[in-house]
Amino acid sequence: MRIKDFLGKNCIKTGLKEKKKREHIKEMVNILVEDGKLASDKADEVTDELMKREILGSTGIGEGVAIPHVRTSAVSEMTGALGISAEGVEFNALDGRPVHISFLLLTPDEERHQHLKALSTISLFLRDQYYREDIMNSARPKDIYKIVKKV
């Protein structure tokens, strides 16, 4: 499985502004709405589902990275969004540091195996210090997409 299989080049956004977890997640969900990957009338529902997932444990994995994710009936195929926040988001990350790189993953309810496989792929990618640095040093989404396509 490759990240480019579920992350469209129009689903990458730099300069995210929200600093609180819920608002940041909503900002990420809206990336998918803007690209037509998620119906606008499902945005609040998906945001609520993602926040319920956060109650189970923060998806802030450390090193400035969060991978908010949920299996949901709101999508018919796996889709993702990648967001960059220069200032950082308070996410209750495992290491206590703010999150700068967020990868949102939505998977249809019935695709449990694919969901876990995608999470593993994303995690391995974003745990790599060099990829994280390249992403943070890229000003344009199309440059970030070139990095993602390598994985």
Protein Blocks (a to p, Z undefined) as FASTA:
>chain_A
ZZklmmcfklccehiabfbfklmmmmmmmmmmmnopacfklmmmmmmmmmmmmmnopcbe
gjhiacdddddfkbcbdcddddddfkopaehiakopacfbdcdddddfklmmlmmmmmmm
mmmmmmpmklmmmmmmpmbfklmmmmmmmZZ
